[in-house]
Amino acid sequence: MGAKKWTINDIPDLTDRIVVITGGNSGLGFETAKVIAKKGANLVLACRSESRGEAARIKILEETPEAKVVIIPIDLMDLSSIKSFAENFKQNYTQLHILINNAGIMTTPYGLTKDGFESQMGTNHLGHFALTGLLLDILTCTPNSRVVVVSSLAHMGWKISFKNTLFESANSYHPMRAYARSKLANLLFAYELQRKFEINGVNSIAVAAHPGASFTNLGRHREGKFMFQLFRPLIKKVLPTPKSGALSQLRAAVDKNVKSGEFYGPSGFLQLGGSPVLVKPRKTSSNPNDAQKLWSISEELTGVKYEFKKGG
Ligand SMILES: NC(=O)c1ccc[n+]([C@@H]2O[C@H](COP(=O)([O-])OP(=O)(O)OC[C@H]3O[C@@H](n4cnc5c(N)ncnc54)[C@H](OP(=O)(O)O)[C@@H]3O)[C@@H](O)[C@H]2O)c1
């Protein structure tokens, strides 16, 4: 007999837990938000568009009228907005139990964030690096808090390069490679954060997850492509739903048995869908030298320095 499948019925009551989800208004973030709200948590949707955030909040309330859900705006492509989010959050809350770094963009045309970072690395990795660092004090003073980093199978598809980390030469830019690199950076960050929590005796954990593949708004920059248009109905039909894709990050966020440094993904064919289980990342994502180098670069670029207080 196989092991029992993890489902949302395994999620404990989350009353009194404070949970932040970046990009909680769409796709996997929204599906995650609905479940977490239903379990009684105080939910903060960190969204770049207040109107899209409000629309999501209304839908959550339609499903769970007693849900405790607020929106705090954040634009991960703008360090000053990330700082405002952290200040706003700390003015309203004294604890943070679960931070889910979910928001992301994929295969966008070459572009820069407000601070001049290539936009996929800027949003998917550097924005979340800065956000987590700015929330570190509140995270580490919350017993058993956790940081969930949402990566992708795409992390397997490319190498980290410290020569051209941000595709400084725009003509070297390739949308899919830039996405893959940002998703590899997500994992390098999660593992280094876990090591730093451990070294500093911090009672918080860092966990990673990937959803497999789901039809969400993430593919919007591929939608104009002829092949995508041709196969769109089929792709939509065969891909797992966002509800099912969200299970890995949900498990990483709330399963009591999850340990620091674990990586969750779907159990099915090619890890594209299925119930969430422990999965193995590509070896390059747990290379401590690359992780430390990326960490130093990220601190330098964002100006956010992680200061760990021993044991707390
Ligand atoms: N779907 C998949 O098959 C798949 C596979 C592997 C990994 N993932 C990962 O799963 C995560 C969620 O993606 P999804 O599929 O749910 O895509 P989605 O439906 O497009 O949702 C992405 C969310 O991120 C938000 N976001 C984008 N840029 C932002 C910014 N600058 N500041 C703040 N929020 C921003 C979006 O806000 P707006 O609504 O305002 O645009 C949206 O809420 C991503 O990290 C993605 O890499 C997804």
The ligand as a Gaussian input file, in Angstrom:
#p B3LYP/6-31G(d) Opt

LIG

0 1
 N        1.775000      28.256000     -13.389000
 C        2.754000      27.407000     -13.493000
 O        2.673000      26.423000     -14.238000
 C        4.008000      27.599000     -12.715000
 C        5.029000      26.655000     -12.880000
 C        6.189000      26.787000     -12.154000
 C        6.326000      27.824000     -11.258000
 N        5.336000      28.744000     -11.119000
 C        5.554000      29.841000     -10.166000
 O        4.387000      30.048000      -9.411000
 C        4.317000      31.403000      -8.980000
 C        2.926000      31.949000      -9.213000
 O        2.671000      31.985000     -10.605000
 P        1.234000      31.790000     -11.242000
 O        1.342000      30.657000     -12.179000
 O        0.191000      31.764000     -10.204000
 O        1.135000      33.124000     -12.145000
 P        0.076000      34.329000     -12.174000
 O       -1.301000      33.826000     -12.239000
 O        0.565000      35.210000     -13.268000
 O        0.312000      35.047000     -10.776000
 C        1.498000      35.748000     -10.522000
 C        1.260000      36.736000      -9.403000
 O        2.465000      37.503000      -9.200000
 C        2.113000      38.879000      -9.189000
 N        3.221000      39.748000      -9.584000
 C        3.876000      39.757000     -10.766000
 N        4.780000      40.762000     -10.776000
 C        4.684000      41.384000      -9.572000
 C        5.323000      42.499000      -8.996000
 N        6.238000      43.234000      -9.639000
 N        5.002000      42.852000      -7.724000
 C        4.063000      42.165000      -7.051000
 N        3.394000      41.120000      -7.561000
 C        3.700000      40.732000      -8.808000
 C        0.956000      38.978000     -10.168000
 O        0.278000      40.196000     -10.016000
 P       -0.752000      40.723000     -11.152000
 O       -1.980000      39.865000     -11.024000
 O       -0.970000      42.126000     -10.760000
 O       -0.073000      40.549000     -12.461000
 C        0.151000      37.763000      -9.744000
 O       -0.576000      38.057000      -8.584000
 C        5.430000      32.133000      -9.743000
 O        6.531000      32.335000      -8.885000
 C        5.801000      31.170000     -10.851000
 O        7.145000      31.297000     -11.257000
 C        4.174000      28.638000     -11.832000

